[in-house]
């Protein structure tokens, strides 16, 4: 019975770690895309003014 609980705990920890890693990766990708979009917009505006 105790071994079964240990396995459940281990699986829960692994699943939670995967969730945290996916969340962090999503945030970094979102911020990187936002920064790139802002740079592209700035470049477009600079070129359209000239």
PDBQT receptor file of N, H, CA, C and O in Angstrom, charges set to zero:
ATOM      1  N   UNK A   1       0.825  -1.193   0.000  1.00  0.00    +0.000 N 
ATOM      2  CA  UNK A   1       0.000   0.000   0.000  1.00  0.00    +0.000 C 
ATOM      3  C   UNK A   1       0.870   1.258   0.000  1.00  0.00    +0.000 C 
ATOM      4  O   UNK A   1       0.589   2.208  -0.731  1.00  0.00    +0.000 OA
ATOM      5  N   UNK A   2       1.928   1.265   0.821  1.00  0.00    +0.000 N 
ATOM      6  H   UNK A   2       2.156   0.493   1.415  1.00  0.00    +0.000 HD
ATOM      7  CA  UNK A   2       2.802   2.435   0.896  1.00  0.00    +0.000 C 
ATOM      8  C   UNK A   2       3.544   2.639  -0.418  1.00  0.00    +0.000 C 
ATOM      9  O   UNK A   2       3.729   3.775  -0.853  1.00  0.00    +0.000 OA
ATOM     10  N   UNK A   3       3.970   1.552  -1.055  1.00  0.00    +0.000 N 
ATOM     11  H   UNK A   3       3.820   0.629  -0.702  1.00  0.00    +0.000 HD
ATOM     12  CA  UNK A   3       4.662   1.643  -2.340  1.00  0.00    +0.000 C 
ATOM     13  C   UNK A   3       3.756   2.269  -3.393  1.00  0.00    +0.000 C 
ATOM     14  O   UNK A   3       4.224   3.050  -4.221  1.00  0.00    +0.000 OA
ATOM     15  N   UNK A   4       2.503   1.947  -3.374  1.00  0.00    +0.000 N 
ATOM     16  H   UNK A   4       2.123   1.312  -2.701  1.00  0.00    +0.000 HD
ATOM     17  CA  UNK A   4       1.543   2.508  -4.320  1.00  0.00    +0.000 C 
ATOM     18  C   UNK A   4       1.425   4.017  -4.130  1.00  0.00    +0.000 C 
ATOM     19  O   UNK A   4       1.342   4.757  -5.110  1.00  0.00    +0.000 OA
ATOM     20  N   UNK A   5       1.417   4.474  -2.897  1.00  0.00    +0.000 N 
ATOM     21  H   UNK A   5       1.484   3.873  -2.101  1.00  0.00    +0.000 HD
ATOM     22  CA  UNK A   5       1.332   5.908  -2.622  1.00  0.00    +0.000 C 
ATOM     23  C   UNK A   5       2.599   6.626  -3.092  1.00  0.00    +0.000 C 
ATOM     24  O   UNK A   5       2.536   7.749  -3.592  1.00  0.00    +0.000 OA
ATOM     25  N   UNK A   6       3.752   5.964  -2.925  1.00  0.00    +0.000 N 
ATOM     26  H   UNK A   6       3.803   5.052  -2.519  1.00  0.00    +0.000 HD
ATOM     27  CA  UNK A   6       5.008   6.569  -3.371  1.00  0.00    +0.000 C 
ATOM     28  C   UNK A   6       5.019   6.751  -4.888  1.00  0.00    +0.000 C 
ATOM     29  O   UNK A   6       5.482   7.775  -5.389  1.00  0.00    +0.000 OA
ATOM     30  N   UNK A   7       4.511   5.761  -5.614  1.00  0.00    +0.000 N 
ATOM     31  H   UNK A   7       4.134   4.929  -5.206  1.00  0.00    +0.000 HD
ATOM     32  CA  UNK A   7       4.453   5.863  -7.068  1.00  0.00    +0.000 C 
ATOM     33  C   UNK A   7       3.516   6.974  -7.495  1.00  0.00    +0.000 C 
ATOM     34  O   UNK A   7       3.814   7.714  -8.432  1.00  0.00    +0.000 OA
ATOM     35  N   UNK A   8       2.395   7.098  -6.822  1.00  0.00    +0.000 N 
ATOM     36  H   UNK A   8       2.152   6.498  -6.061  1.00  0.00    +0.000 HD
ATOM     37  CA  UNK A   8       1.443   8.171  -7.148  1.00  0.00    +0.000 C 
ATOM     38  C   UNK A   8       2.072   9.536  -6.902  1.00  0.00    +0.000 C 
ATOM     39  O   UNK A   8       1.901  10.462  -7.695  1.00  0.00    +0.000 OA
ATOM     40  N   UNK A   9       2.793   9.650  -5.806  1.00  0.00    +0.000 N 
ATOM     41  H   UNK A   9       2.932   8.898  -5.162  1.00  0.00    +0.000 HD
ATOM     42  CA  UNK A   9       3.467  10.908  -5.492  1.00  0.00    +0.000 C 
ATOM     43  C   UNK A   9       4.523  11.229  -6.540  1.00  0.00    +0.000 C 
ATOM     44  O   UNK A   9       4.625  12.370  -6.990  1.00  0.00    +0.000 OA
ATOM     45  N   UNK A  10       5.300  10.241  -6.925  1.00  0.00    +0.000 N 
ATOM     46  H   UNK A  10       5.217   9.314  -6.560  1.00  0.00    +0.000 HD
ATOM     47  CA  UNK A  10       6.336  10.429  -7.942  1.00  0.00    +0.000 C 
ATOM     48  C   UNK A  10       5.719  10.863  -9.270  1.00  0.00    +0.000 C 
ATOM     49  O   UNK A  10       6.221  11.784  -9.914  1.00  0.00    +0.000 OA
ATOM     50  N   UNK A  11       4.654  10.219  -9.675  1.00  0.00    +0.000 N 
ATOM     51  H   UNK A  11       4.246   9.471  -9.151  1.00  0.00    +0.000 HD
ATOM     52  CA  UNK A  11       3.980  10.585 -10.929  1.00  0.00    +0.000 C 
ATOM     53  C   UNK A  11       3.417  11.996 -10.834  1.00  0.00    +0.000 C 
ATOM     54  O   UNK A  11       3.492  12.756 -11.799  1.00  0.00    +0.000 OA
ATOM     55  N   UNK A  12       2.860  12.353  -9.692  1.00  0.00    +0.000 N 
ATOM     56  H   UNK A  12       2.800  11.736  -8.908  1.00  0.00    +0.000 HD
ATOM     57  CA  UNK A  12       2.319  13.699  -9.511  1.00  0.00    +0.000 C 
ATOM     58  C   UNK A  12       3.430  14.747  -9.588  1.00  0.00    +0.000 C 
ATOM     59  O   UNK A  12       3.241  15.802 -10.195  1.00  0.00    +0.000 OA
ATOM     60  N   UNK A  13       4.571  14.473  -8.988  1.00  0.00    +0.000 N 
ATOM     61  H   UNK A  13       4.725  13.617  -8.495  1.00  0.00    +0.000 HD
ATOM     62  CA  UNK A  13       5.695  15.407  -9.033  1.00  0.00    +0.000 C 
ATOM     63  C   UNK A  13       6.204  15.574 -10.464  1.00  0.00    +0.000 C 
ATOM     64  O   UNK A  13       6.486  16.692 -10.896  1.00  0.00    +0.000 OA
ATOM     65  N   UNK A  14       6.320  14.497 -11.181  1.00  0.00    +0.000 N 
ATOM     66  H   UNK A  14       6.091  13.589 -10.830  1.00  0.00    +0.000 HD
ATOM     67  CA  UNK A  14       6.778  14.555 -12.575  1.00  0.00    +0.000 C 
ATOM     68  C   UNK A  14       5.783  15.328 -13.433  1.00  0.00    +0.000 C 
ATOM     69  O   UNK A  14       6.182  16.149 -14.258  1.00  0.00    +0.000 OA
ATOM     70  N   UNK A  15       4.495  15.069 -13.242  1.00  0.00    +0.000 N 
ATOM     71  H   UNK A  15       4.171  14.402 -12.571  1.00  0.00    +0.000 HD
ATOM     72  CA  UNK A  15       3.470  15.780 -14.012  1.00  0.00    +0.000 C 
ATOM     73  C   UNK A  15       3.489  17.271 -13.688  1.00  0.00    +0.000 C 
ATOM     74  O   UNK A  15       3.376  18.102 -14.590  1.00  0.00    +0.000 OA
ATOM     75  N   UNK A  16       3.630  17.611 -12.428  1.00  0.00    +0.000 N 
ATOM     76  H   UNK A  16       3.722  16.936 -11.696  1.00  0.00    +0.000 HD
ATOM     77  CA  UNK A  16       3.677  19.018 -12.033  1.00  0.00    +0.000 C 
ATOM     78  C   UNK A  16       4.918  19.701 -12.603  1.00  0.00    +0.000 C 
ATOM     79  O   UNK A  16       4.848  20.847 -13.046  1.00  0.00    +0.000 OA
ATOM     80  N   UNK A  17       6.042  19.007 -12.594  1.00  0.00    +0.000 N 
ATOM     81  H   UNK A  17       6.098  18.076 -12.235  1.00  0.00    +0.000 HD
ATOM     82  CA  UNK A  17       7.271  19.565 -13.169  1.00  0.00    +0.000 C 
ATOM     83  C   UNK A  17       7.097  19.828 -14.662  1.00  0.00    +0.000 C 
ATOM     84  O   UNK A  17       7.544  20.858 -15.168  1.00  0.00    +0.000 OA
ATOM     85  N   UNK A  18       6.462  18.919 -15.354  1.00  0.00    +0.000 N 
ATOM     86  H   UNK A  18       6.099  18.083 -14.943  1.00  0.00    +0.000 HD
ATOM     87  CA  UNK A  18       6.185  19.117 -16.784  1.00  0.00    +0.000 C 
ATOM     88  C   UNK A  18       5.275  20.304 -17.018  1.00  0.00    +0.000 C 
ATOM     89  O   UNK A  18       5.473  21.072 -17.959  1.00  0.00    +0.000 OA
ATOM     90  N   UNK A  19       4.273  20.453 -16.158  1.00  0.00    +0.000 N 
ATOM     91  H   UNK A  19       4.113  19.829 -15.393  1.00  0.00    +0.000 HD
ATOM     92  CA  UNK A  19       3.361  21.587 -16.260  1.00  0.00    +0.000 C 
ATOM     93  C   UNK A  19       4.107  22.901 -16.064  1.00  0.00    +0.000 C 
ATOM     94  O   UNK A  19       3.896  23.850 -16.819  1.00  0.00    +0.000 OA
ATOM     95  N   UNK A  20       4.966  22.964 -15.070  1.00  0.00    +0.000 N 
ATOM     96  H   UNK A  20       5.137  22.192 -14.457  1.00  0.00    +0.000 HD
ATOM     97  CA  UNK A  20       5.735  24.185 -14.800  1.00  0.00    +0.000 C 
ATOM     98  C   UNK A  20       6.668  24.487 -15.969  1.00  0.00    +0.000 C 
ATOM     99  O   UNK A  20       6.768  25.637 -16.398  1.00  0.00    +0.000 OA
ATOM    100  N   UNK A  21       7.343  23.480 -16.482  1.00  0.00    +0.000 N 
ATOM    101  H   UNK A  21       7.262  22.546 -16.133  1.00  0.00    +0.000 HD
ATOM    102  CA  UNK A  21       8.261  23.689 -17.607  1.00  0.00    +0.000 C 
ATOM    103  C   UNK A  21       7.513  24.181 -18.844  1.00  0.00    +0.000 C 
ATOM    104  O   UNK A  21       7.997  25.071 -19.543  1.00  0.00    +0.000 OA
ATOM    105  N   UNK A  22       6.360  23.623 -19.118  1.00  0.00    +0.000 N 
ATOM    106  H   UNK A  22       5.967  22.899 -18.551  1.00  0.00    +0.000 HD
ATOM    107  CA  UNK A  22       5.572  24.058 -20.275  1.00  0.00    +0.000 C 
ATOM    108  C   UNK A  22       5.086  25.492 -20.095  1.00  0.00    +0.000 C 
ATOM    109  O   UNK A  22       5.070  26.265 -21.052  1.00  0.00    +0.000 OA
ATOM    110  N   UNK A  23       4.695  25.845 -18.895  1.00  0.00    +0.000 N 
ATOM    111  H   UNK A  23       4.707  25.217 -18.117  1.00  0.00    +0.000 HD
ATOM    112  CA  UNK A  23       4.227  27.204 -18.626  1.00  0.00    +0.000 C 
ATOM    113  C   UNK A  23       5.359  28.211 -18.807  1.00  0.00    +0.000 C 
ATOM    114  O   UNK A  23       5.169  29.257 -19.428  1.00  0.00    +0.000 OA
ATOM    115  N   UNK A  24       6.519  27.901 -18.273  1.00  0.00    +0.000 N 
ATOM    116  H   UNK A  24       6.674  27.051 -17.769  1.00  0.00    +0.000 HD
ATOM    117  CA  UNK A  24       7.674  28.803 -18.409  1.00  0.00    +0.000 C 
ATOM    118  C   UNK A  24       8.055  28.959 -19.881  1.00  0.00    +0.000 C 
ATOM    119  O   UNK A  24       8.324  30.070 -20.339  1.00  0.00    +0.000 OA
ATOM    120  N   UNK A  25       8.077  27.863 -20.613  1.00  0.00    +0.000 N 
ATOM    121  H   UNK A  25       7.858  26.961 -20.242  1.00  0.00    +0.000 HD
ATOM    122  CA  UNK A  25       8.426  27.930 -22.034  1.00  0.00    +0.000 C 
ATOM    123  C   UNK A  25       7.409  28.768 -22.803  1.00  0.00    +0.000 C 
ATOM    124  O   UNK A  25       7.785  29.544 -23.681  1.00  0.00    +0.000 OA
ATOM    125  N   UNK A  26       6.141  28.620 -22.488  1.00  0.00    +0.000 N 
ATOM    126  H   UNK A  26       5.835  27.989 -21.775  1.00  0.00    +0.000 HD
ATOM    127  CA  UNK A  26       5.103  29.399 -23.157  1.00  0.00    +0.000 C 
ATOM    128  C   UNK A  26       5.261  30.888 -22.881  1.00  0.00    +0.000 C 
ATOM    129  O   UNK A  26       5.114  31.707 -23.788  1.00  0.00    +0.000 OA
ATOM    130  N   UNK A  27       5.555  31.236 -21.648  1.00  0.00    +0.000 N 
ATOM    131  H   UNK A  27       5.674  30.571 -20.912  1.00  0.00    +0.000 HD
ATOM    132  CA  UNK A  27       5.740  32.650 -21.295  1.00  0.00    +0.000 C 
ATOM    133  C   UNK A  27       6.932  33.229 -22.042  1.00  0.00    +0.000 C 
ATOM    134  O   UNK A  27       6.841  34.326 -22.592  1.00  0.00    +0.000 OA
ATOM    135  N   UNK A  28       8.042  32.512 -22.070  1.00  0.00    +0.000 N 
ATOM    136  H   UNK A  28       8.116  31.621 -21.623  1.00  0.00    +0.000 HD
ATOM    137  CA  UNK A  28       9.222  33.017 -22.778  1.00  0.00    +0.000 C 
ATOM    138  C   UNK A  28       8.961  33.160 -24.270  1.00  0.00    +0.000 C 
ATOM    139  O   UNK A  28       9.384  34.147 -24.873  1.00  0.00    +0.000 OA
ATOM    140  N   UNK A  29       8.274  32.200 -24.879  1.00  0.00    +0.000 N 
ATOM    141  H   UNK A  29       7.930  31.399 -24.389  1.00  0.00    +0.000 HD
ATOM    142  CA  UNK A  29       7.965  32.296 -26.304  1.00  0.00    +0.000 C 
ATOM    143  C   UNK A  29       7.032  33.467 -26.584  1.00  0.00    +0.000 C 
ATOM    144  O   UNK A  29       7.199  34.176 -27.577  1.00  0.00    +0.000 OA
ATOM    145  N   UNK A  30       6.051  33.669 -25.711  1.00  0.00    +0.000 N 
ATOM    146  H   UNK A  30       5.915  33.093 -24.905  1.00  0.00    +0.000 HD
ATOM    147  CA  UNK A  30       5.122  34.784 -25.884  1.00  0.00    +0.000 C 
ATOM    148  C   UNK A  30       5.854  36.120 -25.804  1.00  0.00    +0.000 C 
ATOM    149  O   UNK A  30       5.637  37.002 -26.635  1.00  0.00    +0.000 OA
ATOM    150  N   UNK A  31       6.720  36.267 -24.807  1.00  0.00    +0.000 N 
ATOM    151  H   UNK A  31       6.897  35.551 -24.132  1.00  0.00    +0.000 HD
ATOM    152  CA  UNK A  31       7.454  37.525 -24.647  1.00  0.00    +0.000 C 
ATOM    153  C   UNK A  31       8.405  37.766 -25.814  1.00  0.00    +0.000 C 
ATOM    154  O   UNK A  31       8.558  38.898 -26.272  1.00  0.00    +0.000 OA
ATOM    155  N   UNK A  32       9.043  36.700 -26.292  1.00  0.00    +0.000 N 
ATOM    156  H   UNK A  32       8.918  35.780 -25.920  1.00  0.00    +0.000 HD
ATOM    157  CA  UNK A  32       9.956  36.836 -27.429  1.00  0.00    +0.000 C 
ATOM    158  C   UNK A  32       9.199  37.252 -28.685  1.00  0.00    +0.000 C 
ATOM    159  O   UNK A  32       9.662  38.109 -29.438  1.00  0.00    +0.000 OA
ATOM    160  N   UNK A  33       8.038  36.649 -28.911  1.00  0.00    +0.000 N 
ATOM    161  H   UNK A  33       7.661  35.953 -28.300  1.00  0.00    +0.000 HD
ATOM    162  CA  UNK A  33       7.232  37.001 -30.082  1.00  0.00    +0.000 C 
ATOM    163  C   UNK A  33       6.736  38.437 -29.976  1.00  0.00    +0.000 C 
ATOM    164  O   UNK A  33       6.718  39.161 -30.972  1.00  0.00    +0.000 OA
ATOM    165  N   UNK A  34       6.335  38.857 -28.781  1.00  0.00    +0.000 N 
ATOM    166  H   UNK A  34       6.350  38.269 -27.972  1.00  0.00    +0.000 HD
ATOM    167  CA  UNK A  34       5.864  40.229 -28.587  1.00  0.00    +0.000 C 
ATOM    168  C   UNK A  34       6.985  41.219 -28.888  1.00  0.00    +0.000 C 
ATOM    169  O   UNK A  34       6.757  42.239 -29.538  1.00  0.00    +0.000 OA
ATOM    170  N   UNK A  35       8.193  40.921 -28.417  1.00  0.00    +0.000 N 
ATOM    171  H   UNK A  35       8.379  40.092 -27.889  1.00  0.00    +0.000 HD
ATOM    172  CA  UNK A  35       9.338  41.794 -28.669  1.00  0.00    +0.000 C 
ATOM    173  C   UNK A  35       9.640  41.866 -30.167  1.00  0.00    +0.000 C 
ATOM    174  O   UNK A  35       9.917  42.944 -30.693  1.00  0.00    +0.000 OA
ATOM    175  N   UNK A  36       9.587  40.731 -30.850  1.00  0.00    +0.000 N 
ATOM    176  H   UNK A  36       9.361  39.856 -30.423  1.00  0.00    +0.000 HD
ATOM    177  CA  UNK A  36       9.860  40.697 -32.286  1.00  0.00    +0.000 C 
ATOM    178  C   UNK A  36       8.803  41.485 -33.045  1.00  0.00    +0.000 C 
ATOM    179  O   UNK A  36       9.131  42.224 -33.973  1.00  0.00    +0.000 OA
ATOM    180  N   UNK A  37       7.543  41.335 -32.663  1.00  0.00    +0.000 N 
ATOM    181  H   UNK A  37       7.277  40.735 -31.910  1.00  0.00    +0.000 HD
ATOM    182  CA  UNK A  37       6.476  42.084 -33.322  1.00  0.00    +0.000 C 
ATOM    183  C   UNK A  37       6.657  43.586 -33.142  1.00  0.00    +0.000 C 
ATOM    184  O   UNK A  37       6.425  44.357 -34.073  1.00  0.00    +0.000 OA
ATOM    185  N   UNK A  38       7.071  44.005 -31.944  1.00  0.00    +0.000 N 
ATOM    186  H   UNK A  38       7.259  43.379 -31.187  1.00  0.00    +0.000 HD
ATOM    187  CA  UNK A  38       7.303  45.427 -31.702  1.00  0.00    +0.000 C 
ATOM    188  C   UNK A  38       8.461  45.950 -32.542  1.00  0.00    +0.000 C 
ATOM    189  O   UNK A  38       8.404  47.066 -33.058  1.00  0.00    +0.000 OA
ATOM    190  N   UNK A  39       9.517  45.141 -32.680  1.00  0.00    +0.000 N 
ATOM    191  H   UNK A  39       9.563  44.234 -32.261  1.00  0.00    +0.000 HD
ATOM    192  CA  UNK A  39      10.652  45.547 -33.501  1.00  0.00    +0.000 C 
ATOM    193  C   UNK A  39      10.246  45.641 -34.969  1.00  0.00    +0.000 C 
ATOM    194  O   UNK A  39      10.647  46.573 -35.666  1.00  0.00    +0.000 OA
ATOM    195  N   UNK A  40       9.452  44.681 -35.440  1.00  0.00    +0.000 N 
ATOM    196  H   UNK A  40       9.125  43.924 -34.874  1.00  0.00    +0.000 HD
ATOM    197  CA  UNK A  40       8.984  44.723 -36.824  1.00  0.00    +0.000 C 
ATOM    198  C   UNK A  40       8.106  45.953 -37.069  1.00  0.00    +0.000 C 
ATOM    199  O   UNK A  40       8.223  46.609 -38.105  1.00  0.00    +0.000 OA
ATOM    200  N   UNK A  41       7.240  46.256 -36.126  1.00  0.00    +0.000 N 
ATOM    201  H   UNK A  41       7.145  45.723 -35.285  1.00  0.00    +0.000 HD
ATOM    202  CA  UNK A  41       6.382  47.433 -36.266  1.00  0.00    +0.000 C 
ATOM    203  C   UNK A  41       7.209  48.712 -36.288  1.00  0.00    +0.000 C 
ATOM    204  O   UNK A  41       6.950  49.610 -37.089  1.00  0.00    +0.000 OA
ATOM    205  N   UNK A  42       8.200  48.794 -35.413  1.00  0.00    +0.000 N 
ATOM    206  H   UNK A  42       8.411  48.064 -34.763  1.00  0.00    +0.000 HD
ATOM    207  CA  UNK A  42       9.065  49.974 -35.377  1.00  0.00    +0.000 C 
ATOM    208  C   UNK A  42       9.821  50.124 -36.695  1.00  0.00    +0.000 C 
ATOM    209  O   UNK A  42       9.942  51.233 -37.216  1.00  0.00    +0.000 OA
ATOM    210  N   UNK A  43      10.324  49.027 -37.232  1.00  0.00    +0.000 N 
ATOM    211  H   UNK A  43      10.225  48.126 -36.809  1.00  0.00    +0.000 HD
ATOM    212  CA  UNK A  43      11.037  49.055 -38.508  1.00  0.00    +0.000 C 
ATOM    213  C   UNK A  43      10.089  49.494 -39.630  1.00  0.00    +0.000 C 
ATOM    214  O   UNK A  43      10.459  50.308 -40.478  1.00  0.00    +0.000 OA
ATOM    215  N   UNK A  44       8.886  48.960 -39.630  1.00  0.00    +0.000 N 
ATOM    216  H   UNK A  44       8.586  48.299 -38.942  1.00  0.00    +0.000 HD
ATOM    217  CA  UNK A  44       7.902  49.325 -40.651  1.00  0.00    +0.000 C 
ATOM    218  C   UNK A  44       7.571  50.811 -40.581  1.00  0.00    +0.000 C 
ATOM    219  O   UNK A  44       7.500  51.487 -41.607  1.00  0.00    +0.000 OA
ATOM    220  N   UNK A  45       7.370  51.317 -39.368  1.00  0.00    +0.000 N 
ATOM    221  H   UNK A  45       7.427  50.768 -38.533  1.00  0.00    +0.000 HD
ATOM    222  CA  UNK A  45       7.049  52.737 -39.217  1.00  0.00    +0.000 C 
ATOM    223  C   UNK A  45       8.212  53.616 -39.637  1.00  0.00    +0.000 C 
ATOM    224  O   UNK A  45       8.002  54.649 -40.273  1.00  0.00    +0.000 OA
ATOM    225  N   UNK A  46       9.427  53.233 -39.297  1.00  0.00    +0.000 N 
ATOM    226  H   UNK A  46       9.597  52.394 -38.780  1.00  0.00    +0.000 HD
ATOM    227  CA  UNK A  46      10.598  54.002 -39.716  1.00  0.00    +0.000 C 
ATOM    228  C   UNK A  46      10.719  54.042 -41.239  1.00  0.00    +0.000 C 
ATOM    229  O   UNK A  46      11.015  55.084 -41.824  1.00  0.00    +0.000 OA
ATOM    230  N   UNK A  47      10.489  52.908 -41.861  1.00  0.00    +0.000 N 
ATOM    231  H   UNK A  47      10.249  52.062 -41.386  1.00  0.00    +0.000 HD
ATOM    232  CA  UNK A  47      10.604  52.843 -43.328  1.00  0.00    +0.000 C 
ATOM    233  C   UNK A  47       9.473  53.601 -44.005  1.00  0.00    +0.000 C 
ATOM    234  O   UNK A  47       9.687  54.207 -45.055  1.00  0.00    +0.000 OA
ATOM    235  N   UNK A  48       8.281  53.583 -43.433  1.00  0.00    +0.000 N 
ATOM    236  H   UNK A  48       8.108  53.090 -42.580  1.00  0.00    +0.000 HD
ATOM    237  CA  UNK A  48       7.163  54.250 -44.085  1.00  0.00    +0.000 C 
ATOM    238  C   UNK A  48       7.261  55.758 -43.955  1.00  0.00    +0.000 C 
ATOM    239  O   UNK A  48       6.713  56.480 -44.788  1.00  0.00    +0.000 OA
ATOM    240  N   UNK A  49       7.953  56.259 -42.924  1.00  0.00    +0.000 N 
ATOM    241  H   UNK A  49       8.399  55.673 -42.247  1.00  0.00    +0.000 HD
ATOM    242  CA  UNK A  49       8.118  57.696 -42.764  1.00  0.00    +0.000 C 
ATOM    243  C   UNK A  49       9.083  58.246 -43.809  1.00  0.00    +0.000 C 
ATOM    244  O   UNK A  49       8.901  59.358 -44.304  1.00  0.00    +0.000 OA
ATOM    245  N   UNK A  50      10.095  57.478 -44.138  1.00  0.00    +0.000 N 
ATOM    246  H   UNK A  50      10.243  56.574 -43.736  1.00  0.00    +0.000 HD
ATOM    247  CA  UNK A  50      11.127  57.950 -45.084  1.00  0.00    +0.000 C 
ATOM    248  C   UNK A  50      10.657  57.931 -46.499  1.00  0.00    +0.000 C 
ATOM    249  O   UNK A  50      11.408  58.298 -47.404  1.00  0.00    +0.000 OA
TER     250      UNK A  50
